[in-house]
Amino acid sequence: MPPPVPPDGIDPAWLPPAAFRPLGSRRTLIRGRGGPLVETVYGEVAEACARFGGSVGWGGGAACDLVLDVAGEAGDDESFTLVRDADGPTTVTASGGRGLLHGLFHLLRLGEGAFRGRWEPEVHRPALPLRMLDHWDNVDVHPVMGQVERGYAGGSIFWVDGRARHEPQRVRAYARLLAACGINAVAVNNVNVHETEARLLTDRIGEVAALAAQFRAYGIRTHLSVTFAAPIVLGGLATADPLDAEVREWWGEATRRVYDVIPDFGGYVVKADSEGQPGPFAYGRSHADGANMLAAALAPHGGTVHWRAFVYDHRQDWRDRSTDRARAAYDHFAPLDGEFAANAVLQVKHGPMDFQVREPVSPVIGALPRTRLAVELQVTQEYTGQQRHVCWLGQMWSEVLRFRLDGETPVGQLADGLVGVSNVGDDPYWTGHPLAQANLYTFGRLAWDPGADPRRVLDEWIALTHPGAPDALVSGLHAVLDGSWRSYEKYTAPLGVGFMVQPGHHYGPSVDGYEYSPWGTYHFADRDGVGVDRTAATGTGYAAQYAKVWADVYESAASCPDELVLFFHHLPYGHLLRGGSTVIQHIYDTHFDGVAEVTAARDTWASLRDLVEPSRHARVAELYEEQLRSAREWRDQVNSYFFRKSGVPDAHGRRIH
Ligand code: GCU
């Protein structure tokens, strides 16, 4: 049974003390030159040994069970090699501290297995060099969005009431958790940069430096979201034109000052010309001009600009059926391929809309072969139950990362990086819903290895979080998490059509909530049918943004996968899906099934009562009641809505209101 949250309010999550037993009960030697990260590794092993009776020393010679061999400290190399002869010792070799740290956490995952039998030399290196979490944290409490935009885990762990929290211990514990799942970069403030937050770049950079010091100890670089208008709002210049010499000089100087205090600063994250944020369009410049200006300021220091591709018209006229928000990112960015600087990374949401429970993979990801690219996922559950519902997203992310836009290369190989919007806050469990920790862990591990089997990652999380758990707990946890994404999909918006959420806060159903809004997120249901015609033949032409292998599949309702069919097609209720039912019957069936699945998960959780620490069990049990209430509400609103529109009764005569 995992321990209750300790009195300092910091849940050990996937690093409970017991996970260190195999390591801490053995004799470890660290060989090689030390540096800050090697010191961190030493500290980890020493603490484990103090708890479990093992020993740790520097140098060579003495008999031992584990050798941690490091060539030097410096460098970006994150790889390590694991090897073991049948009679030991186990050896982890790395060229630098980063690799050694990852090697240490790998040993934790292996547990006792790391010290048994023979291990052929195994080289581990991350598939993606950029593995980043973006916090949408505000320093001030925003009047509408609160402290953490789309945050469902309390306040920010960095900021409170307009100032830094100064809780280095909590930040250090967080950095440790992130490093243990493979994350190596963090952006500490919201992409929507308001007035107070803009100043983090200049006079408040010391607060960022204090955070960076904690992250650095675990090999994590700190990044900052900046406003494109900074030269105006902070520098007093008349313009933020990216081609203006004074503007460029201002950014150069501001950036130099950042590096004075944070020598390993990662770089900037920019949301420009998006949902009201300023950008290069105001000056008749392209997004490549904007990104390259910041890239030029960062280049001398080795920094990177993450430029977001989430650019669309958020003041659309709902009467206009030719404008399609899904097309926007591709239309804006595909023509710019080859124009971005080498240290600019285009950060693209995984789907063309906005983190819905089901979207096709964004065609932008395959459209810029000469541009560095990061895929952005939403770990925070804005549209997937807001950390009141269990919705483990590993399966969805894995499908995205394995998808072959050109029919050959998986997304995980096209991308240079994976970015997740953080789901963490000052909640004692970090993530509000204790089981939402699994999403954060899975995100990090899939960024390290996008080809990994997500279910194995889930089991890894279960094993680490609950060391020595009885089989019933392991299988119970697996049962309630695996499949929870599909359950969520079943009781919410059907067949890839998306949204149908309450406007503004996005929790709970409102089928027409966005139907007559300016946001470009419509389903077009009428008495005859539902869905968005995005075909090239008769619709918005979005389907033609894909390479032919997929353009052809999506263009025809007969070949389009059911789960996306209303994203690409407007179909009559009687249309027969590939799976054999009609659109309307599918809607009814999945909504009844979804609620049944949540009920079953709730009951499974209840059966684990004696196996889970009581306060943790109670929190999840309570959240399940809310999830079930909400799932029923979704079912009844969606089913009633479509029954009233279509007049078609449920083939099984179930209750529709
Ligand atoms: C979503 C979300 C916003 C966020 C935006 C973004 O639209 O609702 O709160 O700012 O994504 O990714 O920039």
Residues whose N, C-alpha, C, O or C-beta is under 5 A from the ligand:
A	BS01	GCU	D354
